[in-house]
Amino acid sequence: MASLELRNVVKRYKSQTVLDNLSLTVADGETLVLFGPSGAGKTVLLRLVAGVIDPDEGKIFIGGEDMTDLDAEFRGVGMAFQNFALFPHMTAFDNIATPLQAKRSSQSAMKAGVESAAKLLKIGHVLSHKPRALSNGQKQRTALARALVGSPPVLLLDDPLRNVDAKLRFEMRLELPRLLADRGATVLYVTQDYKEAMALGDRIAVMSQGVIKQLGTPEQIYREPANIEIARLFGDPTINLLDVKPSRDAKGIYVGLSNVQVHLTGAYDATVGRDCVIGLRPEALSFVDKGTPAAIPVTVEAETPLNEKIVTLVRTVRGREILVSRPDGTPGQT
């Protein structure tokens, strides 16, 4: 295993700053997910760590050693990028075996390693095929198998499940954490899928416009988003955002929702009297009987199934629209 550190890294393309004074530390054996929209700088960061491109400023350390000026082949990292980068004249087996060949592994060890990775990724039946005969999903899994098979101390994965069908993607979300833990690698994993980020990451770095907006565990990111933008990125259906102005009474700090005062728990002294936005996750809300203390009267406007949930659009007496999410099969009330 090896730790990974970026110190004050800057990358520019002409007049555009793609990474802006970015610092990040990934611990030995940690899987850190880089999450954010297209153009956030996630893939550029991976390519810098890999040594494919050079930073304009800053340093990159792997295992405590300065790798900034070292060529890619000497950094000891495994890579799987979106463009696959498979050798067109070689079979899937030979493409996957490339890291083992570089290590001069025995034929038996090479065969066992390739077949093990291929079995996990469900591409054992195409090992004799060349890339032109593979689907995009099979190409992506071949590139991922090649990155995994050499058991590198640092693994760079650029949206490796992007072209995989939904069923296999779900299965891989369950399998990959165990696989990566068994390998003991330090992993940088790029995705634009928040569910994937939460399923795979020990921590998540939310990126936007070349900077890290928030860094924390999946639970921290979801429960305590740093800003409205991040709150909206996580969750399906999306979070409810309501304009409020907190007040104080003998019981503490509260906000008015419809004709009900909802008291807040936590340190919110600085919000009293200020225009604020409160976020309510749809799954944190539930329907109760009329007359329940502190309940907000609503009218059901519409509802629709979403995966294994029922999402209901309700309207308060003051006209605010709120989404409520509950497990399928639970009837709503008005």
N, C-alpha and C positions, 0 to 999 in steps of 0.2 A: 504494500500500500504506500501511497505518497500523498502528502498534502499539496494543495494548489493555492497559489496566491497571486493576485494581480494588484500592483501598487501604482495608483495615479496614472492609469493607462489612458492615452488619447490616441484616437485614430481618425484621420481626416481623409476625405476624398475631394480633391480640389478645394472649393470653398466651404464644403459641408463637413461639419464635425459629427462623425457617426458614433464615436464613444467619447464621452466628455469627462476626463479626470476620474475614471472609474476605478474603484478599489473593491476587492472581493477576496475572501478567504474561504476555501473549502477544506474541511477537515479530512484526515485519513479515513477512507471507507465511507464517506458521506455521499449521498446522492442529492445534488443541488439542482433544482429545476429553474431554468431561465424561462420566464413566462412573460408574454406581452404581444402586442399586435405586430403585424408585418412592418418592417422598417425600424423596429426598436433598437436594433444593434445586436441581437442575440447570436445570429450566425457569424457575424463579424468577430464577436468575442471568442467563439469557438475556434475560428480560423487563426486568430492570434495565438491562442494557447497551443494549437497544433503546430504552429510555425509555418503555416502556408503563406501568411502575410506578416509584415512587421509593424509594430506600433510606431507612431510618430513620437510619442513620449511615454515614459513609464517603464516598469519592469515586470517580468513574469517569472515566478519561482515555482518549481516542481520539486517536491521532496526537500525543500529548503535551499535548493541550488538555483542560481540565476540562469535561466534558459533563454533569456531575451534574444541573444545573438546566435543561438544554436539552431542548426538546420533541423527540419522536421524529423528526419530519420533517426536523430540522436536524442529525441525527447522522451521516448518510451511511452507514447500515447497510442491508444486505439481510436479509430475514427469511423463514423458512419454518417455521411452527409446526404443531403436531399438529392443530389445529382447522381447518386449511386456509385459512380467512378469504378465500374467493373471493367475488367479487361475483356474486350469483345471476342478475342480469339481463344479464350479459355473457358472451360466448363464452369458451372456453378461450384462444383467440388474444388477445382483448382483455384478459383477465386477465393473461396473461403480458406483454403489451406495456405495462402500466401504468407501470413505471419508465422506459421509453423515451419514453412520451408526456410524462411529467413533465420529461424532459430536452429535449423538443421535437425529438426525432430525426426525420429525414426518413422518409417512407413506405417507401422502399426499404431504409433501414438498419433500420427497425423490422421489416419483413417478414423480412429476412435474419436478424436476431437471434432473433426468435421461432422461425422454422423451424429454425435451428441447434440451439437448446436443446430444441425438441420432438423433433427427430430423435435427439439423444443419449438422451433419456428415453423414447423410443418412444411418443410421444403425438401424432405428426403426423397420424394419422387421426382424431383427435377435436378438432382445433382449432376446428371450426365448432360444436361442441356446447356447450351451457350446463351449468353444474355439476350440475343435477338429472339430467342424462343420463349422468353420469360415475360410474364405480365409485369406491370409496374410494381404491384404488390410483392411479387416473387423477387424482383430485383432488389427492392428495398430490404426484404428479409435476408437476402443473400449478403448484402452489404453489412447488415447488422450482425449476421453470423460471423462474418470475417472480422469484425471489430471485437467480438466476444471471444473468439476461439483462442487467441493468443494470450488471454488473461493478462492484459496490460495493467500497470498500476493506476493509470489514468485513462478514463474512457470518455470520449466526446460523442454524444449522440444528438444529431440534428433532426428532430421531428421524425424518428425512425418508424413510427406507426402511421404516418400521414396517408400513405397509399394502401393501407391494409383494410380489408373489409370490416364492417362493424362488429361482426361476431368474433372474428379473430382478434380485433383490437381490444375488445372487452376481455378476452382470455389472456392476452398478453399483459394487460394492466395488472392482472392477478399474478401472472408468472414472473414478470420482470423483476419486481422487488426481491423475490427469493433468489432469482438467478444472480442479480447484481450483488446481493449480500454474500452468496456462496463464493463469488469471484473475489470479493474483498476489494474491489476497485473503487477509486474515487471517481465519481461520475458528474459530468456536466451534461444536463439533458435539456434540450430545447423543445418547447411545444407552444402552440397557441390554444390548446384545449385545456380549460381550467380543471376539468374532471381528471384528466391525465396528470396534470401538475399535482393535484391533491393526492392522487393515488400513489404516485411514484416518488415524490420528493420528501426527503427528511426536512429540507427547508426549500422555500420558494423565493426567488428574487424576481420581483415584478419590475419589468423594464419598460421604459418609454423614452423615445428620443435620445437614446444613448446614455441614459443614466438609470440607476436603480432607485425606484420610487419607494419600495418597501422590501424588507428582507425579514423573513420569519418562518415559523412552522406553518403547515397548511391550516391548522386550527387558528393560529394567530391572524393569518391573512384573512381568513373567512370571518372570524368573529370580531376582529379589531382592524378593519381596513384603514389605511392611513388617510385616504381621501375618497371623495365620491366616485371618481373615475375607477379606482380599484374595487370599491364596493359593487359597482355595476358589472365589472368583469367576471366576478365569481357568483355563481348561482343561476339556476334555471328552474322556475321563472326568476326574473331579475328582482332585485331588492326593491321594496317600496320606499320612496324618498318623499318625506313630507316636510313642508316649511312650518317651523314652530318658533315660539319665543318663550323660553323657560321662565317660570316665575317661582317664587318661594312663599310657603306658608308654614304653619307650625309643624307640619309633618316633614317638611323638607322641600326639595326642588321638584317641580312638576311641569308637565306640558299639557296643554289642552288639545284633546283629540275628539272632534265632534263636541258633544256636550259633557264630556267626561274628563276629569283630571287624572292623569296618569303620573304617579310619582316615580322618579328615577333613583336607581341605586348606583352609587359611584361618586367620583369627584367631579361634579358639574358646577361648582360655584361660579366659575368664570363665564358660564353661559347665561346667567340670569339677566334678563332684560335685553338680550341680544337676539338678532335674527339668526336662526340656526336651521339645520336640516337634520331630521331624525330618520334613521334607517330601520325598517322593519322587514326581516326576512319572512317571506310568505309561509315557510314551514314552521315558523315560530308562533304563528297565529292559529287560533282554533275557534270553532263555532261553539257557543254555549247557549243555554236557555235564556229567553227573554227575562229581564229582571235581575239577572246575575249582577252582583255588585261590581262596579268598575268596568262593566262590559260596554262596548261601543255599539249602539244600534246601527244596523246596516240593512240594505236591501240587495239581494242577489240580482245581478244584472246578466251574468252569463257564466257558464262553466264548460270546461273542455278537458278530456283526458290528455295527460302528458307522461309518457313512459308508464310507470306504475302509480302515478299520482292523478288526482283530480285537482285542476286549477280553477278557482272560482274568482270572478271579478265581482266585487261588491262596491256599493256606494254608500257613504255616510250621509247623515241628514244635512250636512253642510256641502255635499257634492263632491267630496274627495273620493277618488277611486283607489281601491286597495286590492291587491292580489292575495289570495289565501291558498296555500297548497296543503293537501292532506292525502293520506294513503287512499288508493282506489277502494271504493266500497263503503266509505263513510258518508252518509247523507248530509247535505247542508241544511241550514235553517235560516229563516229570515227574521 
